Amino acid sequence: MKISVVGTGYVGLVQGVCLAELGHQVTCIDIDERKIERLNEGISPIYEPGIEELITRNVAAGRLSFATPAAGWAPLLAEVVFIAVGTPMSENGAADLGYVRSAVASIAAEAPFPLTVVMKSTVPPGTGHVLQARFLGEAAHPVGYASNPEFLREGQAIRDFFEPDRIVIGGAAAEDLARVTAVYQPLVERCEAEGRECAIVSTDVASAETIKYASNAFLSTKISFINEMANVCDCVGADIDAVASGMGLDTRIGPQFLKAGIGYGGSCFPKDTRALDFISTLNGYEFDLLKAVIDVNNRQRLLPVIHLSKALPELHHSRIAVLGLAFKPHTDDVRESPALDIVPLLLEEGAEVTCYDPIAAPIDIDGAVRCDTVWEALEGASAAVVVTEWPEFIELDWARVREAMTGPGIIFDGRNALDPDAVATAGLSYMAVGRDGAHRR
Ligand code: UGA
C-alpha cells in the first residue's frame, strides 16, 4: 500500500520506517527542511537503536522517501495518512494540539483523492470528533478519520513495532477501519508466522484515544505504587527488589513496571498523566488517584538530594557526579528526565555538579560541568547519583571508582540497578531506593 506519515520524530519516523520494512511504499513528511535533508543523507534525527540500518535498507529498496510539503501536500499524500506530530504539554497540563490541527487542516484542504487520516499522535479523548467536525467535512474529497495510538517505548521502539501486544484501531466508518487494518495485515501475518499473537482491537475513536491515556496512566500508577512501597521498605527495613519480585509472580499483577527508583520521566508518562488529569477536571471529575501518582513521582526525584544532604554535611563544598541525563537508557531523550530537577537542586545546595551521559545531548543548566567521560565526572567527587541505568554504569570498575572519588564515596543508585555488594566491597558507600533500608545506614 502507499502510505504517508506526517512528522519524523520518535513516533513518526519509527512508524514510517517500519511500515516500509513491512513492504509498504512510504513517504515521510516533515516541515523541518534540515531534518528531511539529513534523513535523505541516511542520518536519523533521533537516536533509536537499529533505525539508520532500516532507513538505508528501505531507501535503497525504493520503499521509503522523505519530503517537506513546501511545494504542496497533494503529491505527498496517499490513501492512508498517519499523523505523528508532537502534542507537547501546555502550561496548564493540557496537550497542545496546534501541530495536529495544522497538519489535519493542510491535508483536508489539499487531499487529491479520498483518503483516511490516522491519528498516531497522543490526543485527548474527544479530539477526533472535534477534528472531523472542524476540518474534514469541508474537504474537496471525502477524508475519513481513524485513531491508532502507539505503544512504542523509546530505545526499543523498533522491536515494539514488530512485536506488538495489540494494535488499537478506532474509527466510525467501516471503510476507514478496513484501510487501517489492511496496513497492519503484513504485521499480523508476520507475528503469526513467528508464533506470536497480535490482537487487533477495533473500536470507536474516543475509546481508542482513551485506551492510550489509560495505558500510560496505569503504567505510571504501577511505577508510583512501587516507589511508595520502596519508601515503606526503607522505613521497615524490607527490600523492594524482593517485594517486587514476590508481587510480580502473581499473574494478576505481573512483573513489569515494578522497578523502583527516582520515578518516571520522558515525553510520555509525565505529559499524558497531566493531560488526563486536566481532561478529567475539565469534565467535572477529580481523578484523585492520578493526582497522587503525579505527586509521588514529583517527590521521588528529590530523593537523591534529600539523602545526600543528610549524608554529606559538607554538600555545599562537595563535588557531585550525576551519571546519566537521559530519562532512561538507550535513548538520547532528556525530556522530563529526573536529572533536570536533580542537577539544579544540587547546584542550589551549593554543590559542584559534574554530569555525564554516554548518548544524551547536553542539558543547558548554568553551573553544571558537562564531562566527556564517566571518569572525568567522578574525579574528586564525594558522591555520584546514577540517574540513568546505562550498561556503562552497571559495569563500572568499582575499585577504580573508589580511587577516582574522594571522601565517603557515596553512590546513590537512583535506579536500583547496581550490584550493592560490588559497590560496598570496593569501599564505597551504597544508597538506593528501598533496597533493604540501605540508604538509612
Ligand atoms: C512509554 C510507554 O511504555 C509506551 O508504551 C508508550 O508508547 C510511550 O510511553 C508513549 O506514550 O509514547 P517510554 O516513555 O518510551 O514509553 O518509556 P518507558 O520504558 O515506558 O519508561 C518511562 C519511564 O518510566 C522511564 O523514565 C523509566 O525509567 C520509568 N520506569 C519504567 C520506572 O521507573 N520503573 C519501571 O519499572 C519502568
Residues whose N, C-alpha, C, O or C-beta is under 5 A from the ligand:
A	BS01	UGA	E150 F151 L152 R153 E154 I223 F257 L258 K259 G261 G263 Y264 G265 G266 C268 F269 F327 K328
